[in-house]
Amino acid sequence: MHRKLIFFFLLICTITYSQHTDRFKQFTSSIKPIDSVVIHEKFSNGKTKETGLIKTYEYGDYYYDLYSGKLTKYYRSGELKSVEEFDSFGYLLSSQQYDYDGFPYCNNKTLEIDTNAKSLSDFFESEEHLSITIYFKKYRLSLIPGKWFLLEEGKTINGEMIGQWKRYNKDGSIKEVTEY
């Protein structure tokens, strides 16, 4: 039984951080957090605003506080606003955003995180060394109440659209395909 649990745990860890390239993993393998803080912020009305975890890293004379793991945000009313998953260094792995009625309208999944940083200073003090590829999906509310449809989808690298992006009509048919 214990072997099955260990295998399952290792499988989950591999899947969770499979977005990192070997170069990124090798560069960051020696970087360890010095502290972590559980976040549980509330609105003035007493409802939860945000829950998650922040890890603190020390490099030189500076401390870096970075989101890590699952971060959940809520609207003032208490409804779910977003669920985001971060790696140990604060880079977004996935994100699901919701409207006030609880319907998802945006979905992001990080496909690859790479770095060409030459030093820890470069890594912590700038993001110019990073290459982050994200698959993006955006939804729009249809004319039928409570129904959403896929509006567009495609990839970005460091926020710039790449490859083939598709836009859809309300009936799900492809409206246009654009190459970037």
C-alpha positions in Angstrom: 0.0 0.0 0.0 2.8 2.4 0.9 4.5 1.8 -2.4 1.4 2.8 -4.3 1.1 6.0 -2.3 4.8 6.9 -2.9 4.3 6.2 -6.6 1.2 8.3 -6.7 3.0 11.2 -4.9 6.0 11.1 -7.3 3.6 11.0 -10.3 1.8 14.1 -9.0 5.1 16.0 -8.4 6.3 15.1 -11.9 3.1 16.2 -13.6 2.9 19.4 -11.5 6.3 20.7 -12.5 6.6 19.2 -15.9 6.5 22.7 -17.4 10.0 23.4 -16.4 12.8 22.6 -18.8 15.8 20.6 -17.7 17.9 23.8 -17.9 15.5 25.6 -15.5 15.4 22.7 -13.1 19.2 22.4 -13.1 19.6 26.2 -12.5 17.1 26.3 -9.7 18.0 23.0 -7.9 20.2 24.7 -5.4 17.8 27.5 -4.5 15.9 26.8 -1.3 13.3 28.9 0.6 14.2 30.2 4.0 10.7 30.7 5.2 7.0 30.3 4.1 3.9 32.0 5.3 0.3 30.8 4.9 -2.0 33.6 3.5 -5.5 34.0 4.8 -6.7 37.5 4.1 -10.3 38.7 4.7 -12.4 41.6 3.5 -13.7 44.1 6.0 -17.0 42.2 5.8 -15.3 39.1 7.3 -15.4 37.0 4.1 -12.3 35.4 2.8 -10.4 37.5 0.2 -7.4 35.3 -0.5 -5.8 32.0 0.6 -2.4 30.6 -0.4 1.2 30.3 0.5 4.2 32.7 0.1 7.8 31.4 0.1 10.7 33.7 1.1 14.1 33.4 -0.6 17.2 35.2 0.5 19.9 36.3 -2.0 22.5 38.8 -1.1 21.0 41.6 1.0 17.5 41.1 -0.3 14.5 38.9 0.5 12.1 37.7 -2.2 8.5 36.8 -1.3 6.9 34.7 -4.0 3.6 32.9 -4.3 3.9 29.1 -4.3 1.3 26.3 -4.7 -2.4 27.0 -4.9 -3.7 30.6 -4.6 -7.4 31.1 -4.3 -9.1 34.5 -4.5 -12.7 35.5 -3.8 -15.0 38.4 -4.6 -16.2 40.6 -1.7 -19.5 38.6 -1.8 -17.6 35.4 -1.0 -17.9 33.9 -4.5 -14.9 32.3 -6.1 -12.9 34.7 -8.2 -9.9 32.6 -9.3 -7.8 29.5 -8.6 -4.1 29.8 -9.6 -1.3 27.4 -9.2 2.3 28.7 -8.9 5.6 26.9 -8.9 8.1 27.4 -6.1 9.5 30.6 -7.7 6.2 32.4 -8.2 5.7 31.5 -11.9 2.1 30.8 -12.9 1.5 27.2 -13.8 -2.3 27.4 -14.3 -5.1 29.8 -13.8 -8.9 29.6 -13.9 -10.9 32.8 -13.5 -14.6 33.1 -12.7 -17.3 35.7 -13.1 -19.6 36.8 -10.2 -22.0 33.9 -10.9 -19.2 31.3 -10.7 -18.8 30.6 -14.5 -15.3 30.3 -15.8 -14.3 32.9 -18.4 -10.6 32.5 -18.7 -8.2 29.6 -18.5 -4.4 29.6 -18.7 -2.0 26.6 -18.6 1.7 27.1 -18.7 3.3 24.7 -21.1 7.0 25.5 -20.6 9.2 27.6 -18.3 12.8 28.1 -19.4 15.6 30.4 -18.3 18.9 31.5 -19.7 20.0 33.3 -16.6 23.7 33.3 -16.1 23.7 34.0 -12.3 21.4 34.0 -9.3 21.4 37.8 -9.6 19.9 37.6 -13.1 17.4 35.1 -11.9 16.0 37.1 -9.0 16.5 40.7 -10.2 15.1 40.5 -13.8 12.7 38.5 -15.9 14.6 39.1 -19.2 16.1 35.6 -18.9 12.7 33.9 -18.9 10.8 32.2 -21.6 7.3 31.3 -20.6 4.9 29.5 -23.0 1.2 29.6 -22.0 -1.9 28.1 -23.6 -4.7 30.6 -23.3 -8.5 30.1 -23.5 -11.1 32.8 -23.2 -14.8 32.3 -22.9 -17.8 34.6 -23.5 -21.3 34.6 -22.1 -23.8 33.5 -24.8 -27.3 34.8 -25.3 -28.7 31.8 -23.4 -28.5 32.7 -19.7 -25.8 30.7 -17.8 -24.2 29.4 -21.0 -20.7 30.2 -22.0 -18.8 29.5 -25.3 -15.2 29.3 -26.2 -14.3 32.7 -27.7 -10.6 32.3 -28.5 -7.6 30.1 -27.9 -3.9 30.0 -28.6 -0.4 30.2 -27.3 1.8 33.1 -26.0 5.5 33.4 -25.3 6.2 36.0 -22.7 2.8 37.6 -23.4 3.1 37.8 -27.2 0.8 35.7 -29.3 2.5 32.9 -31.3 1.4 30.2 -33.7 -2.2 29.6 -34.6 -5.0 31.5 -32.7 -8.6 30.5 -33.2 -11.7 32.7 -32.7 -15.1 31.0 -32.5 -18.7 31.9 -33.2 -21.3 31.4 -30.5 -22.4 28.1 -32.1 -18.8 26.7 -31.6 -17.8 27.0 -35.3 -14.5 28.6 -36.2 -14.9 32.3 -37.0 -11.3 33.0 -37.9 -7.8 31.5 -37.7 -4.8 33.8 -37.4 -1.1 32.9 -37.6 1.4 34.8 -35.5 
